[in-house]
Amino acid sequence: MLLSDFDYHLPEELIAQEPLADRAASRMLVVDRNTGAWQDRSFREFPSFLHPGDCLVLNDSRVFPSRLFGNRECHSGRVEVFLTRQESADGLRWSALVRPGRKMRSGERIVISGELTVEIVGRGEFGERTVKLSPQGEIFDVLERAGHVPLPPYIRRPDSAADRERYQTVFARERGSVAAPTAGLHFTPEILDACRAAGAAIARVTLHVGLGTFQPLHTEIVEEVKLHSETFVVPPEAAGAMDAASRVVAVGTTSVRAIESDPARPRTELFISPGFEFRRTGAMLTNFHLPKSSLLVLVCAFAGRDLALAAYRHAVEARYRFFSYGDCMLIL
């Protein structure tokens, strides 16, 4: 398979730049894999598609302010450090993307604020750097003050104070993601209560979103794709709830990757493409994803490539809002 087989045309004006004032006001394209039909609905109707015996799976990973801006200690010039994966238990050593990267050599220090400096200590693959953080205080407290919300690059504006709340699910609990599990952004406490009232159990898993989820793919041959690893946990109580369910409804591609990965391992590199045999996932709620991305390939694996891309073309024609702050799709 070629990555170009997972492409579609998207007018730039359909990329949502701001969240809706009401989380639950998004549109929802409902796609039936059995009939090949779809319906234009509202996300508020999502609980009506749940039934007694369903298990709704949520990724409770919490986004932290992982984008840092500073200046080179001994040179002029602005530097961005985007923390992507924690490499030490104390939170002081990270993999990161550094821009501009070519000028930054090992040993260089970047002053982020009066209470945080970053030293480049090594190189990784795909242009990553290994960095060491030197905070004045507890590292995540310092990052909360010095860091910025890691909005994706297709949102062409600086992050705002409002993004700290809106680029976070209402059920976020376990800190560690550098991008939001965006299908969960539509939920409110009232919608979750309605899901329970419909008879669905709710299970929480954790997959900390990193480069494995959102970085562009580096090969045209789909079978050669290798993703960065991401840490995840499927607690025994979540596994038990899924085992007891008549249908598992996964909220987001990150929940799908978590529940389809080997729970005995602390990290997953699972890349789901057409031909993959889904063991747990019976339905999926997901946002609309970038062309030729690993997430769109996953959606095509679940819904079927032709149906998924036809539904995407309809979403474009119907002027759905795309990507992180956009509308959603329910695949049954």
N, C-alpha and C positions, 0 to 999 in steps of 0.2 A: 504494500500500500504506500501511496505517496501522500505527503503532508498536504500537497495542493488539492487532494481530493476532499479536504475538510475546510474549504474556503467558501466565503460568501461575500457579497457586496454590502457594505454598511455605510450609509451617508453619515458624515461626521456629526451632523446636528442631532442625530438620534442617541449619541453618547451622553448619558445623564451626567451633568456637571454638579448638580445639587441634589440632596435627598428631598423627597416630598415632606411637607410639613407633618403629615400623618403617616406613620410607618405602614399601616395596614391599607393604605389607599391605592397601592399599586395594582396594575392590571395583571392578570394571570392567564396565560395561554395553556389550556388543558389539552393534552395530547394523549390519545388512546392508541396504544401499540397494537391492540387486537384488530381494531377497525380501520386504523390509519386516518381517523378523523380528528379534528381539533375544534375547540370552542373558545371564543373570547369571553373570559369571565373576570371577576374581581378577586383579589386575594382574600377579601373578607369572607368569601364563600369557601375558602379552603377547608374549614372544619366539616362542611357538608359532604366532602369527599372521603371522610374517614368513617370507619365502622367499628363496632365492638370487635375486639380481637386484634385490631391493628396495634402496632408499636411504632411510635413516632421517634426517630432518632435525631438528636440535636448535638452539634459540636459546640461544647461550652468553652472552647479556647478564647482567651481574652487578648485583644490587641494592646500592645504597649507602644509608647512614643519612640519608635526605633529609628527615625530619620533625624540625623544630627547635622548641624551646619556650624562651621568654624573657620579658623584661619591657620595656615601653616606657621609653626612656631618661629622659624628662622627665615621665612620668605613671605612675600606678599601673595595674596590670592585666596579666594574663597574655596572651601572644600566641603563636599557633602560626604558623610559617612552613613551608609544605610546598613544597620545591623540585620543580618539575615538568619543566623543560627548561633545559639549559645553553645560554646565549646568547653566551658568549665563550670563546675558546680557553684562556684562563688559568683558567677555572673560577670567576671572581669575579662574573660577571653571569648572572642566572637569571630565568626566568619562575617565578612562585610563586603559590600560593594562601595568603592571609593571613587569619587569623581572630582577632579580629573585624575584618573588612575595612573596614567603613564609617568607622570612626574613624581609620583609618590613612591619612595623606596623604603625598604626596611630600615627602621631606626628613626624615621621621621615622626614628629609629634604634631598633633593638631589640637589647638586650643578651642574647645567648644564653649566653655563658660568659665567663670571664676571657680567653679567647683568640679569641672570635668575636663580632662585631657585624654586624647587617644593617641596611642603609639602603634605604628605599623610594624608588625613583627614577622610577617611571612606572606607568601603568595599561595593561592589555591587555583583550582581550575575555573574556567569560564570567567577569568578576570577578577575573581574574588581575592580579598586580602584577609589575612588573620590579623586582628587588632587586639590590643590590650587597653582596657579602660582604667583610668586612675581617677576615681571620684573622691570628693570630700564628703563622705557620708555613705549611707546605704545606697547601693548602686541603682536599684529601681526607683527609689525616692528621687535620686538625682536625675534619672532619665525622665521621670514625670515632669520635672521642672525644666530641664534643658532640651528635651526631645520634642519632635514634631510628629503629628499623626501621619503614618505612612500611606497617604493617599496614592493610588496608582497613577502612573504618568499620563494616562489618557484623561484624567481630571486636571484640566489646565488652569489651575488656580492654586494659590497657597492654601494650606490648611487653616481652618478657623477654630475658634473656641467651641463652636457648635459641633464640629466634627468629632471632638473627644467623646461626645455622647452618641452621635448618630452613626459613626463608623464603628459601632460596637453593638452586639446583640443584647437584648434585655436579659438573656440568660447566661451571658459571659461570666466565667468564674475562674478558670485556670489561665494565668498570665503566660504568654509565650508566643503569640502570633505576630507576624509582621505584615499581615493582610487579613482583612475580615473574612470570615466564612459567610459570604454575602447573602446566600439564600435565607439565612436566619435573621437578616436585618428587617424583614417585613413583619416579624412577630411582635405582638404586644402581650402584656399579661392577660388581657381580656381574650385574645385569640387563643392563647395557650389554655385558658380555662374552658373555652368552647371546644377545643380538641379533646380535653378530658371528658367533657360532658357528652361528646359523641361516642365515648367508650374506648378511646385510644389510650394505651399506656404510653408513658414518655420515658425514654432512656437517654442518658447523657454519655457521650464519648468525648474524648479530647484528641484532636489532631492539631498540633501547632503549625500553622500555615507558614511556609517558608518558600525558598526558591523552587522547590519541587512542584509547587502548585502554580506559580504565576510567571516564572521566567520563560521567555520565548524558547522554542525548541531549536536545536542546533543541527538537525539533520533532516533531509527531505524524505528519507526512508523511514516510515513509521516503525517498522520492526527493529530499527536500530536506536530508537529513542531510549535514553537513560535519564531518569529524573534524579534530582538531589533527594537525599533522604530527609524525612521529617519525623519527629517524635510523635508518638500517639499512644493512647491507652484506651482499651475497651474494658471497663470494670466488670467483674463477675456478675454484678446485679444487672448490668446492661445486657450482657450476653444471655443471662437467664430470661430477661424480658423478651428478647428477640426470639429465643428458642421456643418460648411459650406462645408467640404471636402467630396469627393466621396470615398476616402480611406485615412486612417491615417497610415503613415509609421513611426514607432517608431525606433529611433536610440538608441539601448541598452536596456537591461533589466531594468535599473533604470528609463528610460523614460516610459517604460511600467508600472512599479509599480506606477509611479506618476500619469499617466493619467487614470489608472484603480482604483485608490484610491478615497475616498470621499474628494472632493476638499474643503469641509467646515471644515475639520480638519487640524491642523498644523503639525501633525505627522502621519506616516503610519507604521503599523506593518503587512501590507498585505503580505501574503504568497500565491503565485499562484502555484497551483498544478493541475494535470489532473482532469478534471471535472469543472474547473473554466470557467465561462461564460465571455468572453472578450466583453466589451461594446464598446470600441473605437478602439483597435488595429486591423488593417487590414493586416499589414505586419511588419516585424521586421528585422533590421540589428543587428547582435550580434556577439561578439567574441566567441571563443570556451571556455567552462567553465570546472571547475574541476569536476571529478567524484563525485557523491553523494552530490552535492552542491545544495543550494536553487536555484541558477541561472540555473543549468541544469534541475532541476525539472520544472522551469518556461518555459524553451524552450520546454520541452516535453509536457507541458500543451498546448502550442500554436501549435506545429507542429504534435503532436501525439508521444507517447513514442517510438513506434516501428520505425517510420520513422526517428525521431530525432537520435536515437541510431544507426540506420543503416547508416545515413549520417555521424555520428561521426566515425564509423568504417571505412567508405570510406576515411574520412579526415586523419585518422591515416595511412591507406595504401598508400594514395597519398602524404604523408609526408608534410601535412600542418603544419604550425607553430601555437602553442597553447598558450592560455591565454593572459595576458595583452598586451604584445608586439607582439602578434601573428597575424594570419590571421583572416578572418571573414566569417560569414554565413549570407546570405539573405534569409529569409523565407517568401515566397509569399503565 
